Amino acid sequence: MLPVRFHLPGIRYNFPLNMIWVSLLKAHPEYFIDGLEIGSFFGCFPFALWNGGREIDPSDQCDAGFITNTIKVINAAGIPIRYTFTNPLLNEEELKDEFCNFCLKAASDYPNEVLVFSPLLEEYIRTNYPSFVIDSTTCKELKSVDALNEELNKDYRYVVLDYNLNGNWEFIEQLEHPEKIEVLVNATCTPNCPRRGEHYRDIARRQRIILKNRKLPPERRQKVPEWKCRYGIDNTVYSIQAYPTVVKPGEILEEYVPRGINNFKIEGRTANLFSLVDTYCFYMAKPEYADQVRFQVLRNLEQNGVVAVRRPRPMPFKS
């Protein structure tokens, strides 16, 4: 049987959770679905102009030491990092971004990966950072058989399927190179979200403003427009179960893997930590061990100071 390979969200905020998950998988493989492998941790280090798909905390920034050490720890576990450099609006000047180029240089000594959208950035990375494996993002919203087969025949390791095509077996069976197809299993966006593409472009525009504002005195800074979405921003693994775009755990082994598709992506770079733990358990733990896995993960997060359980403060007695 083919391995069932999951790509996990987050190389900064979810780094502790992901490393605990990998350690538990190594220590207790019997807790998890048969053939489970971790294919990558995907995301970016703040604040990366080339980022796309999900918004970065505008106040966050990583220093060089944190980036270098995090990459080393993840790669030492035999897992590639995958940068989500899917900003759709990049121009030639922005290819010179010092921080993003540092991130690529820091990860050049291992077969790490980059998800791309912009042809301009893709060519730049292929030319200047040839050690990176290039993947094609779901943000491209490719929805025709011809367009997807053209993409699958390009020099990409993986092509992430548009989530609206999940479960469309008549369509999927016309696709070439099933081994290169990656399926987003838990998209929290409503099916056929009418604002999805504009949301990606809005994130790109906001990031430009945020970075420019950092170099300006307060009185000259531009207001960053707000983005409000009523299409699923507060969804969890439980609230999306009725969506036809959600892949159920049973479908992975019964429908996708027999068709040669064995790469699956879990969305959640900006998800609530407890929601993400439940999502991981839902997809990767055997049902009879899910509660035990959840408990061990949460206990480890507490022991590592990621989750704090506060005790009531003592107070003097006054009658």
Helices and strands as residue ranges (DSSP letters): E 4-9, H 15-27, G 29-31, E 36-43, H 64-76, E 81-85, G 93-96, H 98-106, E 113-116, H 119-128, E 133-136, G 138-140, H 145-152, E 159-160, G 163-165, H 169-172, G 178-180, E 181-184, H 196-214, G 218-220, H 249-251, I 252-256, G 257-259, E 263-265, H 273-284, G 287-289, H 290-303
